[in-house]
Amino acid sequence: MSAIPPPALGVPRVHLRSTSSTNDRARELALAGAPHGTLVTASAQSAGRGRGGRVWSAPRGSSLLASLLLRSPPRLLPLIAPLAVCEVAGADARIKWPNDVVVVRGEDLLKLAGILIEGRPQEAWAVLGIGLNAAVALSELPQELQGSAATLGLHEDEIEPLLARLLSAIARRLAEPPPATLAAWRALDALRGRAVAWSRGSGRADGIDGDGRLVVVRDDGGRATLDAGEVHLEHSNVR
Ligand code: BTN
């Protein structure tokens, strides 16, 4: 008897020339009963957003802007998503907890991609929003981001094939057992060993626990575990 393959990701798909936020459109589709794997992409967003209410800026046509609806998302989705992005972003890509994808340049972590997961856990769905600087010219980003961003430097024609590879990588990661996800994430951890400060203390990042929380060794020698939803990290030597 052959195993039933998992449902395809990216089907159905809506592509918009412009929208406020692909996460908003995917959320509407989720509430209207759209199936697992539904994808919304856009060439431009007028109100792209990131975690903590921050703005996500992307020049028209040069960024991968995608929101994927997942029904019954796994507990480790916040780890799975940046891992999949790293897989398609090349050997230099690393993860800055909780789920930024960055390139390490000395002491600096330059942001290549951001991930925003929104949804209704009680209804068992999530929208996985990904913004990846695929073909972005850094000079076209707002001035204040230019020193802290990175780009893959692709041609705009390469965004669509990149998206196809990304969807395959997400599908593979969704099917793997949690210990494999945790091990792969830890191998790409850009924050480990770095000084971090958060609202109630400071210390050194020491990896993640089995639920994806950040473990830190505090300056007083004690250990703390930080939840992405609860803390706002201020990186003393990390942009
Ligand atoms: C972050 O870095 O804080 C997360 C950024 C997430 C940006 C993507 S772009 C596609 C999707 N639509 C949005 O409005 N946000 C996400």
Boltz pocket constraint, residues with backbone or C-beta under 6 A from the ligand:
constraints:
  - pocket:
      binder: B
      contacts: [[A, 20], [A, 21], [A, 22], [A, 23], [A, 24], [A, 45], [A, 47], [A, 48], [A, 49], [A, 50], [A, 51], [A, 52], [A, 54], [A, 56], [A, 64], [A, 65], [A, 66], [A, 67], [A, 100], [A, 113], [A, 114], [A, 115], [A, 116], [A, 129], [A, 130], [A, 131], [A, 132]]
      max_distance: 6.0
